[in-house]
Amino acid sequence: MNVKTETNSKSIVSLIFGILSILIPLVGLILGILGIVISRNATREIAVTNENGKGLAVAGLTCSIIGIGLQVIMIVSYILFFLLFSVSSFELH
């Protein structure tokens, strides 16, 4: 019987990247993508090595997906905002 003793370090990193992807504007998109990749790798490693940290990897994956979604919404909002005001400023002159 294998006893789980250590927490997978990649699962911790994926959670950190996931949280930062929600909190940091624009850079969060890159951090979210990295968080997803690292989380998937951590999940595979945990299945092989029987380490702790599966919950952290899942939380990192979830936070990364939410962070990417928020970043995409923010970027699209910025683009629409500037397009709207650039069109409005041309109509006023």
N, CA, C and O atoms as a Tinker XYZ file with bonds, in Angstrom:
   372  protein
     1  N      0.836000   -1.175000    0.000000    73     2
     2  CA     0.000000    0.000000    0.000000    64     1     3
     3  C      0.891000    1.251000    0.000000    63     2     4     5
     4  O      1.781000    1.400000    0.837000    81     3
     5  N      0.623000    2.145000   -0.965000    73     3     6
     6  CA     1.401000    3.381000   -1.058000    64     5     7
     7  C      0.784000    4.456000   -0.177000    63     6     8     9
     8  O     -0.432000    4.645000   -0.175000    81     7
     9  N      1.616000    5.148000    0.559000    73     7    10
    10  CA     1.162000    6.222000    1.429000    64     9    11
    11  C      1.549000    7.546000    0.783000    63    10    12    13
    12  O      2.704000    7.757000    0.416000    81    11
    13  N      0.572000    8.431000    0.651000    73    11    14
    14  CA     0.841000    9.754000    0.081000    64    13    15
    15  C      1.522000   10.604000    1.143000    63    14    16    17
    16  O      0.982000   10.809000    2.230000    81    15
    17  N      2.701000   11.092000    0.822000    73    15    18
    18  CA     3.428000   11.882000    1.810000    64    17    19
    19  C      3.740000   13.290000    1.330000    63    18    20    21
    20  O      3.735000   14.223000    2.133000    81    19
    21  N      4.012000   13.467000    0.045000    73    19    22
    22  CA     4.419000   14.775000   -0.452000    64    21    23
    23  C      3.352000   15.357000   -1.371000    63    22    24    25
    24  O      2.590000   14.634000   -2.013000    81    23
    25  N      3.324000   16.677000   -1.413000    73    23    26
    26  CA     2.422000   17.370000   -2.320000    64    25    27
    27  C      3.180000   17.695000   -3.591000    63    26    28    29
    28  O      4.319000   18.159000   -3.547000    81    27
    29  N      2.546000   17.448000   -4.714000    73    27    30
    30  CA     3.158000   17.728000   -6.006000    64    29    31
    31  C      3.377000   19.233000   -6.145000    63    30    32    33
    32  O      2.438000   20.015000   -5.995000    81    31
    33  N      4.598000   19.632000   -6.429000    73    31    34
    34  CA     4.925000   21.070000   -6.502000    64    33    35
    35  C      4.279000   21.735000   -7.709000    63    34    36    37
    36  O      3.956000   22.921000   -7.657000    81    35
    37  N      4.086000   20.997000   -8.790000    73    35    38
    38  CA     3.442000   21.593000   -9.972000    64    37    39
    39  C      1.985000   21.951000   -9.698000    63    38    40    41
    40  O      1.461000   22.903000  -10.277000    81    39
    41  N      1.329000   21.198000   -8.822000    73    39    42
    42  CA    -0.053000   21.533000   -8.492000    64    41    43
    43  C     -0.126000   22.855000   -7.733000    63    42    44    45
    44  O     -1.062000   23.633000   -7.918000    81    43
    45  N      0.858000   23.104000   -6.885000    73    43    46
    46  CA     0.905000   24.380000   -6.157000    64    45    47
    47  C      1.160000   25.529000   -7.131000    63    46    48    49
    48  O      0.525000   26.579000   -7.035000    81    47
    49  N      2.085000   25.331000   -8.062000    73    47    50
    50  CA     2.396000   26.364000   -9.055000    64    49    51
    51  C      1.183000   26.637000   -9.931000    63    50    52    53
    52  O      0.905000   27.792000  -10.256000    81    51
    53  N      0.454000   25.592000  -10.320000    73    51    54
    54  CA    -0.724000   25.795000  -11.169000    64    53    55
    55  C     -1.793000   26.595000  -10.431000    63    54    56    57
    56  O     -2.472000   27.423000  -11.039000    81    55
    57  N     -1.949000   26.362000   -9.139000    73    55    58
    58  CA    -2.912000   27.144000   -8.358000    64    57    59
    59  C     -2.484000   28.604000   -8.260000    63    58    60    61
    60  O     -3.314000   29.505000   -8.381000    81    59
    61  N     -1.213000   28.837000   -8.045000    73    59    62
    62  CA    -0.706000   30.215000   -7.973000    64    61    63
    63  C     -0.923000   30.933000   -9.302000    63    62    64    65
    64  O     -1.389000   32.072000   -9.320000    81    63
    65  N     -0.589000   30.275000  -10.418000    73    63    66
    66  CA    -0.803000   30.881000  -11.735000    64    65    67
    67  C     -2.283000   31.117000  -11.997000    63    66    68    69
    68  O     -2.654000   32.131000  -12.589000    81    67
    69  N     -3.129000   30.193000  -11.563000    73    67    70
    70  CA    -4.565000   30.358000  -11.749000    64    69    71
    71  C     -5.103000   31.565000  -11.010000    63    70    72    73
    72  O     -5.893000   32.335000  -11.557000    81    71
    73  N     -4.676000   31.733000   -9.761000    73    71    74
    74  CA    -5.126000   32.887000   -8.982000    64    73    75
    75  C     -4.599000   34.183000   -9.586000    63    74    76    77
    76  O     -5.332000   35.167000   -9.686000    81    75
    77  N     -3.334000   34.185000   -9.986000    73    75    78
    78  CA    -2.763000   35.395000  -10.583000    64    77    79
    79  C     -3.413000   35.728000  -11.925000    63    78    80    81
    80  O     -3.497000   36.898000  -12.297000    81    79
    81  N     -3.874000   34.706000  -12.655000    73    79    82
    82  CA    -4.532000   34.973000  -13.939000    64    81    83
    83  C     -5.845000   35.718000  -13.737000    63    82    84    85
    84  O     -6.297000   36.439000  -14.627000    81    83
    85  N     -6.453000   35.547000  -12.575000    73    83    86
    86  CA    -7.684000   36.283000  -12.272000    64    85    87
    87  C     -7.356000   37.712000  -11.837000    63    86    88    89
    88  O     -8.106000   38.638000  -12.148000    81    87
    89  N     -6.264000   37.898000  -11.133000    73    87    90
    90  CA    -5.971000   39.183000  -10.500000    64    89    91
    91  C     -5.182000   40.166000  -11.359000    63    90    92    93
    92  O     -5.336000   41.376000  -11.192000    81    91
    93  N     -4.345000   39.684000  -12.270000    73    91    94
    94  CA    -3.457000   40.583000  -13.015000    64    93    95
    95  C     -4.016000   40.820000  -14.413000    63    94    96    97
    96  O     -4.167000   39.873000  -15.184000    81    95
    97  N     -4.325000   42.070000  -14.751000    73    95    98
    98  CA    -4.870000   42.366000  -16.077000    64    97    99
    99  C     -3.847000   42.117000  -17.191000    63    98   100   101
   100  O     -2.653000   42.358000  -17.013000    81    99
   101  N     -4.316000   41.643000  -18.314000    73    99   102
   102  CA    -3.592000   41.378000  -19.556000    64   101   103
   103  C     -2.536000   40.278000  -19.432000    63   102   104   105
   104  O     -2.536000   39.343000  -20.232000    81   103
   105  N     -1.649000   40.366000  -18.461000    73   103   106
   106  CA    -0.646000   39.323000  -18.258000    64   105   107
   107  C     -1.335000   38.043000  -17.782000    63   106   108   109
   108  O     -0.812000   36.943000  -17.961000    81   107
   109  N     -2.503000   38.198000  -17.179000    73   107   110
   110  CA    -3.260000   37.070000  -16.679000    64   109   111
   111  C     -3.640000   36.067000  -17.754000    63   110   112   113
   112  O     -3.824000   34.886000  -17.459000    81   111
   113  N     -3.760000   36.518000  -18.992000    73   111   114
   114  CA    -4.070000   35.605000  -20.101000    64   113   115
   115  C     -2.940000   34.595000  -20.276000    63   114   116   117
   116  O     -3.191000   33.400000  -20.433000    81   115
   117  N     -1.725000   35.064000  -20.250000    73   115   118
   118  CA    -0.560000   34.178000  -20.383000    64   117   119
   119  C     -0.435000   33.282000  -19.147000    63   118   120   121
   120  O     -0.150000   32.090000  -19.268000    81   119
   121  N     -0.647000   33.852000  -17.971000    73   119   122
   122  CA    -0.570000   33.072000  -16.744000    64   121   123
   123  C     -1.653000   31.992000  -16.704000    63   122   124   125
   124  O     -1.416000   30.894000  -16.201000    81   123
   125  N     -2.828000   32.299000  -17.226000    73   123   126
   126  CA    -3.900000   31.317000  -17.272000    64   125   127
   127  C     -3.568000   30.144000  -18.177000    63   126   128   129
   128  O     -3.839000   28.992000  -17.837000    81   127
   129  N     -2.983000   30.437000  -19.323000    73   127   130
   130  CA    -2.581000   29.365000  -20.237000    64   129   131
   131  C     -1.500000   28.501000  -19.598000    63   130   132   133
   132  O     -1.549000   27.273000  -19.673000    81   131
   133  N     -0.533000   29.146000  -18.975000    73   131   134
   134  CA     0.510000   28.393000  -18.271000    64   133   135
   135  C     -0.075000   27.569000  -17.124000    63   134   136   137
   136  O      0.346000   26.436000  -16.889000    81   135
   137  N     -1.039000   28.137000  -16.419000    73   135   138
   138  CA    -1.683000   27.421000  -15.326000    64   137   139
   139  C     -2.395000   26.159000  -15.795000    63   138   140   141
   140  O     -2.352000   25.131000  -15.120000    81   139
   141  N     -3.051000   26.236000  -16.948000    73   139   142
   142  CA    -3.726000   25.058000  -17.501000    64   141   143
   143  C     -2.725000   23.975000  -17.864000    63   142   144   145
   144  O     -2.920000   22.806000  -17.533000    81   143
   145  N     -1.654000   24.362000  -18.543000    73   143   146
   146  CA    -0.640000   23.390000  -18.961000    64   145   147
   147  C      0.002000   22.721000  -17.749000    63   146   148   149
   148  O      0.143000   21.499000  -17.710000    81   147
   149  N      0.387000   23.521000  -16.770000    73   147   150
   150  CA     1.042000   22.975000  -15.584000    64   149   151
   151  C      0.070000   22.104000  -14.784000    63   150   152   153
   152  O      0.467000   21.074000  -14.240000    81   151
   153  N     -1.184000   22.507000  -14.711000    73   151   154
   154  CA    -2.174000   21.719000  -13.990000    64   153   155
   155  C     -2.382000   20.351000  -14.628000    63   154   156   157
   156  O     -2.492000   19.348000  -13.924000    81   155
   157  N     -2.437000   20.306000  -15.938000    73   155   158
   158  CA    -2.595000   19.021000  -16.630000    64   157   159
   159  C     -1.371000   18.121000  -16.392000    63   158   160   161
   160  O     -1.510000   16.917000  -16.176000    81   159
   161  N     -0.185000   18.715000  -16.436000    73   159   162
   162  CA     1.029000   17.943000  -16.157000    64   161   163
   163  C      1.045000   17.433000  -14.715000    63   162   164   165
   164  O      1.438000   16.295000  -14.455000    81   163
   165  N      0.621000   18.274000  -13.795000    73   163   166
   166  CA     0.589000   17.878000  -12.385000    64   165   167
   167  C     -0.394000   16.727000  -12.177000    63   166   168   169
   168  O     -0.101000   15.793000  -11.430000    81   167
   169  N     -1.547000   16.782000  -12.823000    73   167   170
   170  CA    -2.538000   15.717000  -12.682000    64   169   171
   171  C     -1.986000   14.391000  -13.187000    63   170   172   173
   172  O     -2.200000   13.348000  -12.570000    81   171
   173  N     -1.278000   14.432000  -14.303000    73   171   174
   174  CA    -0.663000   13.211000  -14.831000    64   173   175
   175  C      0.414000   12.673000  -13.890000    63   174   176   177
   176  O      0.485000   11.469000  -13.645000    81   175
   177  N      1.246000   13.563000  -13.368000    73   175   178
   178  CA     2.299000   13.137000  -12.433000    64   177   179
   179  C      1.710000   12.547000  -11.159000    63   178   180   181
   180  O      2.222000   11.556000  -10.638000    81   179
   181  N      0.643000   13.146000  -10.657000    73   179   182
   182  CA     0.013000   12.666000   -9.431000    64   181   183
   183  C     -0.547000   11.261000   -9.640000    63   182   184   185
   184  O     -0.470000   10.418000   -8.745000    81   183
   185  N     -1.104000   11.014000  -10.813000    73   183   186
   186  CA    -1.646000    9.683000  -11.102000    64   185   187
   187  C     -0.541000    8.626000  -11.115000    63   186   188   189
   188  O     -0.770000    7.483000  -10.722000    81   187
   189  N      0.651000    9.006000  -11.566000    73   187   190
   190  CA     1.761000    8.057000  -11.654000    64   189   191
   191  C      2.460000    7.881000  -10.307000    63   190   192   193
   192  O      2.748000    6.758000   -9.893000    81   191
   193  N      2.731000    8.993000   -9.627000    73   191   194
   194  CA     3.547000    8.947000   -8.406000    64   193   195
   195  C      2.741000    8.787000   -7.125000    63   194   196   197
   196  O      3.309000    8.521000   -6.065000    81   195
   197  N      1.408000    8.947000   -7.213000    73   195   198
   198  CA     0.531000    8.827000   -6.049000    64   197   199
   199  C      0.842000    9.877000   -4.978000    63   198   200   201
   200  O      0.766000    9.593000   -3.783000    81   199
   201  N      1.193000   11.090000   -5.416000    73   199   202
   202  CA     1.461000   12.201000   -4.495000    64   201   203
   203  C      0.151000   12.884000   -4.117000    63   202   204   205
   204  O     -0.895000   12.620000   -4.711000    81   203
   205  N      0.222000   13.754000   -3.133000    73   203   206
   206  CA    -0.901000   14.621000   -2.786000    64   205   207
   207  C     -0.935000   15.794000   -3.760000    63   206   208   209
   208  O      0.041000   16.052000   -4.465000    81   207
   209  N     -2.058000   16.499000   -3.794000    73   207   210
   210  CA    -2.133000   17.722000   -4.579000    64   209   211
   211  C     -3.116000   17.685000   -5.721000    63   210   212   213
   212  O     -3.164000   18.624000   -6.515000    81   211
   213  N     -3.909000   16.623000   -5.832000    73   211   214
   214  CA    -4.862000   16.569000   -6.939000    64   213   215
   215  C     -5.890000   17.693000   -6.826000    63   214   216   217
   216  O     -6.258000   18.302000   -7.830000    81   215
   217  N     -6.351000   17.967000   -5.612000    73   215   218
   218  CA    -7.299000   19.059000   -5.397000    64   217   219
   219  C     -6.713000   20.413000   -5.765000    63   218   220   221
   220  O     -7.400000   21.272000   -6.318000    81   219
   221  N     -5.434000   20.592000   -5.452000    73   219   222
   222  CA    -4.769000   21.851000   -5.818000    64   221   223
   223  C     -4.668000   21.990000   -7.332000    63   222   224   225
   224  O     -4.848000   23.080000   -7.875000    81   223
   225  N     -4.380000   20.886000   -8.011000    73   223   226
   226  CA    -4.274000   20.918000   -9.470000    64   225   227
   227  C     -5.625000   21.233000  -10.099000    63   226   228   229
   228  O     -5.701000   21.997000  -11.061000    81   227
   229  N     -6.685000   20.649000   -9.561000    73   227   230
   230  CA    -8.031000   20.922000  -10.083000    64   229   231
   231  C     -8.416000   22.379000   -9.813000    63   230   232   233
   232  O     -8.997000   23.037000  -10.676000    81   231
   233  N     -8.099000   22.874000   -8.637000    73   231   234
   234  CA    -8.380000   24.278000   -8.311000    64   233   235
   235  C     -7.575000   25.216000   -9.208000    63   234   236   237
   236  O     -8.080000   26.250000   -9.645000    81   235
   237  N     -6.319000   24.850000   -9.479000    73   235   238
   238  CA    -5.504000   25.653000  -10.390000    64   237   239
   239  C     -6.072000   25.671000  -11.796000    63   238   240   241
   240  O     -6.076000   26.709000  -12.459000    81   239
   241  N     -6.553000   24.517000  -12.254000    73   239   242
   242  CA    -7.174000   24.438000  -13.579000    64   241   243
   243  C     -8.434000   25.296000  -13.632000    63   242   244   245
   244  O     -8.651000   26.025000  -14.600000    81   243
   245  N     -9.261000   25.211000  -12.600000    73   243   246
   246  CA   -10.496000   25.993000  -12.551000    64   245   247
   247  C    -10.212000   27.487000  -12.524000    63   246   248   249
   248  O    -10.828000   28.248000  -13.269000    81   247
   249  N     -9.294000   27.908000  -11.683000    73   247   250
   250  CA    -8.944000   29.333000  -11.602000    64   249   251
   251  C     -8.345000   29.825000  -12.913000    63   250   252   253
   252  O     -8.607000   30.954000  -13.327000    81   251
   253  N     -7.551000   28.997000  -13.563000    73   251   254
   254  CA    -6.944000   29.391000  -14.839000    64   253   255
   255  C     -8.002000   29.578000  -15.914000    63   254   256   257
   256  O     -7.934000   30.528000  -16.693000    81   255
   257  N     -8.973000   28.683000  -15.961000    73   255   258
   258  CA   -10.049000   28.808000  -16.954000    64   257   259
   259  C    -10.876000   30.059000  -16.693000    63   258   260   261
   260  O    -11.205000   30.793000  -17.625000    81   259
   261  N    -11.212000   30.305000  -15.431000    73   259   262
   262  CA   -11.962000   31.513000  -15.077000    64   261   263
   263  C    -11.140000   32.758000  -15.408000    63   262   264   265
   264  O    -11.674000   33.729000  -15.943000    81   263
   265  N     -9.845000   32.733000  -15.092000    73   263   266
   266  CA    -8.972000   33.878000  -15.383000    64   265   267
   267  C     -8.887000   34.164000  -16.867000    63   266   268   269
   268  O     -8.928000   35.326000  -17.271000    81   267
   269  N     -8.768000   33.126000  -17.693000    73   267   270
   270  CA    -8.718000   33.330000  -19.141000    64   269   271
   271  C    -10.036000   33.917000  -19.631000    63   270   272   273
   272  O    -10.049000   34.825000  -20.463000    81   271
   273  N    -11.137000   33.397000  -19.115000    73   271   274
   274  CA   -12.441000   33.945000  -19.506000    64   273   275
   275  C    -12.580000   35.412000  -19.157000    63   274   276   277
   276  O    -13.051000   36.208000  -19.970000    81   275
   277  N    -12.172000   35.774000  -17.950000    73   275   278
   278  CA   -12.240000   37.181000  -17.538000    64   277   279
   279  C    -11.317000   38.064000  -18.376000    63   278   280   281
   280  O    -11.678000   39.185000  -18.733000    81   279
   281  N    -10.134000   37.557000  -18.686000    73   279   282
   282  CA    -9.191000   38.330000  -19.500000    64   281   283
   283  C     -9.738000   38.567000  -20.903000    63   282   284   285
   284  O     -9.607000   39.664000  -21.444000    81   283
   285  N    -10.350000   37.545000  -21.492000    73   283   286
   286  CA   -10.920000   37.694000  -22.839000    64   285   287
   287  C    -12.061000   38.702000  -22.808000    63   286   288   289
   288  O    -12.156000   39.551000  -23.694000    81   287
   289  N    -12.929000   38.623000  -21.798000    73   287   290
   290  CA   -14.021000   39.594000  -21.671000    64   289   291
   291  C    -13.463000   41.003000  -21.515000    63   290   292   293
   292  O    -13.982000   41.943000  -22.116000    81   291
   293  N    -12.411000   41.159000  -20.713000    73   291   294
   294  CA   -11.825000   42.472000  -20.495000    64   293   295
   295  C    -11.216000   43.028000  -21.782000    63   294   296   297
   296  O    -11.394000   44.206000  -22.091000    81   295
   297  N    -10.505000   42.197000  -22.526000    73   295   298
   298  CA    -9.872000   42.652000  -23.766000    64   297   299
   299  C    -10.924000   43.046000  -24.791000    63   298   300   301
   300  O    -10.793000   44.079000  -25.448000    81   299
   301  N    -11.965000   42.233000  -24.932000    73   299   302
   302  CA   -13.048000   42.564000  -25.868000    64   301   303
   303  C    -13.752000   43.846000  -25.434000    63   302   304   305
   304  O    -14.123000   44.661000  -26.279000    81   303
   305  N    -13.939000   44.034000  -24.133000    73   303   306
   306  CA   -14.566000   45.262000  -23.630000    64   305   307
   307  C    -13.717000   46.492000  -23.943000    63   306   308   309
   308  O    -14.247000   47.528000  -24.345000    81   307
   309  N    -12.403000   46.381000  -23.760000    73   307   310
   310  CA   -11.518000   47.491000  -24.104000    64   309   311
   311  C    -11.627000   47.835000  -25.583000    63   310   312   313
   312  O    -11.728000   49.007000  -25.946000    81   311
   313  N    -11.608000   46.835000  -26.420000    73   311   314
   314  CA   -11.674000   47.069000  -27.864000    64   313   315
   315  C    -12.993000   47.733000  -28.230000    63   314   316   317
   316  O    -13.012000   48.708000  -28.981000    81   315
   317  N    -14.097000   47.211000  -27.703000    73   315   318
   318  CA   -15.403000   47.812000  -28.004000    64   317   319
   319  C    -15.506000   49.225000  -27.460000    63   318   320   321
   320  O    -16.083000   50.098000  -28.108000    81   319
   321  N    -14.954000   49.461000  -26.277000    73   319   322
   322  CA   -14.991000   50.796000  -25.676000    64   321   323
   323  C    -14.264000   51.802000  -26.559000    63   322   324   325
   324  O    -14.787000   52.881000  -26.838000    81   323
   325  N    -13.047000   51.445000  -27.004000    73   323   326
   326  CA   -12.283000   52.388000  -27.817000    64   325   327
   327  C    -12.880000   52.543000  -29.210000    63   326   328   329
   328  O    -12.825000   53.632000  -29.781000    81   327
   329  N    -13.442000   51.492000  -29.759000    73   327   330
   330  CA   -14.111000   51.619000  -31.051000    64   329   331
   331  C    -15.336000   52.512000  -30.943000    63   330   332   333
   332  O    -15.582000   53.333000  -31.826000    81   331
   333  N    -16.100000   52.364000  -29.885000    73   331   334
   334  CA   -17.294000   53.166000  -29.691000    64   333   335
   335  C    -16.949000   54.643000  -29.559000    63   334   336   337
   336  O    -17.607000   55.485000  -30.170000    81   335
   337  N    -15.934000   54.969000  -28.777000    73   335   338
   338  CA   -15.595000   56.369000  -28.591000    64   337   339
   339  C    -14.832000   56.953000  -29.770000    63   338   340   341
   340  O    -14.886000   58.164000  -29.989000    81   339
   341  N    -14.129000   56.135000  -30.531000    73   339   342
   342  CA   -13.474000   56.672000  -31.721000    64   341   343
   343  C    -14.504000   56.986000  -32.797000    63   342   344   345
   344  O    -14.343000   57.963000  -33.528000    81   343
   345  N    -15.547000   56.191000  -32.912000    73   343   346
   346  CA   -16.623000   56.463000  -33.875000    64   345   347
   347  C    -17.412000   57.671000  -33.422000    63   346   348   349
   348  O    -17.781000   58.504000  -34.250000    81   347
   349  N    -17.686000   57.795000  -32.114000    73   347   350
   350  CA   -18.442000   58.936000  -31.603000    64   349   351
   351  C    -17.681000   60.233000  -31.804000    63   350   352   353
   352  O    -18.296000   61.259000  -32.096000    81   351
   353  N    -16.366000   60.222000  -31.657000    73   351   354
   354  CA   -15.601000   61.457000  -31.798000    64   353   355
   355  C    -15.571000   61.907000  -33.258000    63   354   356   357
   356  O    -15.507000   63.107000  -33.521000    81   355
   357  N    -15.614000   60.984000  -34.205000    73   355   358
   358  CA   -15.657000   61.372000  -35.617000    64   357   359
   359  C    -17.012000   61.947000  -35.993000    63   358   360   361
   360  O    -17.079000   62.834000  -36.845000    81   359
   361  N    -18.074000   61.482000  -35.398000    73   359   362
   362  CA   -19.411000   61.988000  -35.715000    64   361   363
   363  C    -19.634000   63.383000  -35.157000    63   362   364   365
   364  O    -20.439000   64.137000  -35.703000    81   363
   365  N    -18.945000   63.745000  -34.087000    73   363   366
   366  CA   -19.144000   65.053000  -33.480000    64   365   367
   367  C    -18.494000   66.176000  -34.280000    63   366   368   369
   368  O    -18.918000   67.326000  -34.170000    81   367
   369  N    -17.478000   65.869000  -35.080000    73   367   370
   370  CA   -16.772000   66.932000  -35.797000    64   369   371
   371  C    -17.402000   67.207000  -37.086000    63   370   372
   372  O    -16.939000   68.075000  -37.827000    81   371
